[in-house]
Amino acid sequence: MGRAGTWTGGAARAAAVAGPLLLLLLARPPPAAAGDGGHSDIRLVSEQFSQSPQKLSFYSWYGSARLFRFQVPPDTVLLRWLLKVSQGGGPTCANLEITVYFRYGAPPVINPLGTSFPANTSVQPSFLIKMLQSNASINVSHPAPGDWFVAAHLPPSSQKIEVKGFIPTCAYIFQPDMLVVRVVEVSILEPNTPFPQTLLSHPSYLKIFIPEFTQELRLELQGCVSNGSRGCPVRLTVGSATLPSNFQKVLTCSGPTQACHLLLPSPPWDRWLQVTAKSLAGPHVLVAFSTVASLTACRPLIINFQHLLQNSPNQSCNASTGLLTPGPSSRGMGRSSRVGGSPFCLLSYQAMREDVDVMSVHFRPPDRASVLVQSGVPAVVRLQLSTGMDSGGSLTIALWANESVISNNTWVKVCVNAASPFLSFNAALNCTTAFFQGYPLSLSTVSRKAHLIIPYPETDSWYLSLQLVCPQSPEAMIGLPASESESDPASYKPQGRRAGPHCWAQEPLEPWRRLASRPRSPASWPPSSRGCEEASVLVETTLSLVPCLNDCGPYGQCLLLRRHGYLYAGCSCKAGWRGWSCTDNSTAQTLAQQRAAVLLLTLSNLVFLAPIALSVHRCLLVEASVYAYTMFFSTFYHACDQPGEAVLCILSYDTLQYCDFLGSGVAIWATILCMARLKAALKYVLLLLGTLVFAMTLQLDRRGAWNMMGPCLFAFMVMVTMWVYRCGHQRRCYPPSWQRWAFYLLPGISMATMAIAIYTSMMTSDNYYYTHSIWHMLLAGSTAFLLPPRDKHAEPWACSQGLACHYQICESHREELYTVT
């Protein structure tokens, strides 16, 4: 059907993970879609669409990927993606591999971390390319009109916690542009009307409208003549290309016969179908033929709310099961009811769409819960997901059949398809329509429940097809494996990789083999089979569209993401949980680990009791209050900043975080000013001004390292200036005591240096709990060592004694010229 190629452009490589695709990656401009000899085709026009570039991020969850949404116009014959990558930040930035995903109809479902999906989730392989910092392009021939999505991200993050401002910032900018070539003159192919064509060098572009309830499309080439002789060297391409899976049909007529045909069961309803005819006889060989399209209509029995009210006297309610029991008029209505002499081919249930919230929709059958399933014709429920805003959630389907209403020798086969329903239950059970591989489910006495989850469903009308299958009847036995024809009906399952209970949707399913045995006449069927033919089952349904499955569970948060006007949802996991819905516990933290992390991060702040006690002992009451403030808010901030169940928040998270960052900065500022031993008035003025500056800078950028380090460096310069002044005034080093340097200053400076090194270069997401706890202890310990000693003539605890006696101590604050020990 096609081939996939790659273009490196010196630094790019592409990897496709999909089925046969009509794709070509080119390094040169596309050839004139026109044809041969350099003559352009006047029927083709080109258009280009662009979006603003985005800065790429390292992948940690779906919100890390940058999403782009494009609208491909109808009658497009060539789609070219122009991928541009630029790098900023200087020569120190490394060349990183960028992964780009493409998908039609919905955002791509990606899994770069290789995590597991929830049970019963169906995920198609993604189509992707990997490229370095250079430009690349990818072409798609005959793309499907509608929404196309492009997602890009950098490799998975290293889990290292980087302090903003300490390392060079490397920016990787990604911008995709879309170039389309579309046809302005397309011939309309009318049903049952021969359309004569002549091909020489340019292809012929046709389209045919497929109305609703079309059961089959037959395309036939008649009267083929090539250079006056019989033959039909023509290639007919039907349908549009989609990613990651492509189900275009190609009919190649190269034999001497004058006619060949293509049969398409269940073509997509209520839309135009592209047909392209191209000559295979060479550039100067004339090929003449006629194209005939035949549509087989399906007569539906539409069951809506009005129909349900009219038939309500014939229905009763089973109090024990809570199900509606079908009345006599509804039994066998697919087998005996006729319109104009033709039997109904399906029971069409008009489901009501109930919009609850953003990407939150409930679909309800006419009787609000159940669907009547019979063996004669399939029951079809239509789910409208074509608003353009429904593809950003997850489609969940839950089916349930009561054990009392389903017999041992029957089971219900279910297919979920987009664009058109699967109707050929009597011929095959692979859920394959003309251009879509459906998702199969089954219900039986062994397994009475079935679940299916489709993340990011395509923007389209989805159909739920159900039919009662009798294993002993010839219709049911046709297309079943011979090894399973005599086994338990619940053991019948399609071939393919299983994604969960009753879900085999990871890869295209192979058609079931036909039985070699001949069908028996109805008179020779066993009594149980004849009973099955007359049976009917009420299947309870729960059909809904949700932003996130189970709201991402207890260890995740469902977040709404936005790209321009398009909304989509993703799960942000915590406490080591991963996966699409935060259900992968391979790296999850246990409750004991969560409690240990909380205790480490909170109790490590108790080391601040040492500098608090020393400050009170040395009559540094302002510094003691700052350390107490820091200890209090750091303790409760880390008690609230926990990902799991061990969480305690006395205030809002944002308030606690702001107070913690403010207390840490002011504590460092106050300690350095105290070491400078300024005059009291000047010290308190600088302390107040520094606090105000910290409050302003943290409001501007809370994570910026230099917002905190800048004021601290200014305080350090003030301290050094005062120490140098005292050295020159006293003619000796300040502080002059070697004991002060050896037992206080050097240990304090060493601890502070280790704390800064750990904070800036050693913290990761995995070791954060104990490295940050060490940071707390080193910061508090260095503060205790670096606090200056009390005045030589001051008494210990003098401030507390003065407060107890209720009198004020007056002291002359003058420059200290005595020796400090």
Secondary structure, DSSP 8 states (H G I E B T S, - for coil): --B-----TTTEE----SSS--EE--SS----TT-STT---TTEEEEEEE---EE--EESSGGGSEEEEEEE-TTEEEEEEEEEEEEES-TTS----EEEEEEESS-----TT-----TTB-----EEEEE-SS-EEEEEESB-SEEEEEEEEEEE---B---BTTS---EEEEEEEEEEEEES--EE--BT--EEEEESSS-EEEEEEE-TTEEEEEEEEEEEEETTEE---EEEEES-B-SS----EEEEE-SS-S-EEEEEES--SSEEEEEEEEE-S-TT--EEEEEEEEEEE--EEEE-HHHHHHTGGG-EEETTTTEEE--TTTTTHHHH-EETTEE--EEEE--EEEEEETTEEEEE-TTSSEEEEESSS-EEEEEEE-SSSSTTSEEEEEEEE-GGGS-TT-EEEEEEEESS----TTT--S-B-SS-B-EEEEE-SS--EEEEEEES--SEEEEEEEEEE-TTSHHHHTTS-GGGTTS-GGG---SS---BTTB--SS--------SS----GGGS-HHHHHHHT-EEEEEEEEEEESSGGGG-TTEEEEEEEETTEEEEEEEE-TT-BSTTS-B-TT---HHHHHHHHHHHHHGGGGGHHHHHHHHHTT-HHHHHHHHHHHHHHHHHHHHS-SSS----SS-HHHHHHHHHHHHHHHHHHHHHHHHT--HHHHHHHHHHHHHHHHHHHHH-TTBHHHHHHHHHHHHHHHHHHHHHHHHHHTS-SS--HHHIIIIIHHHHHHHHHHHHHHHHT-BTTTHHHHHHHHHHHHHHHHHHHS----TT--TTHHHHHHHHT-----------S---
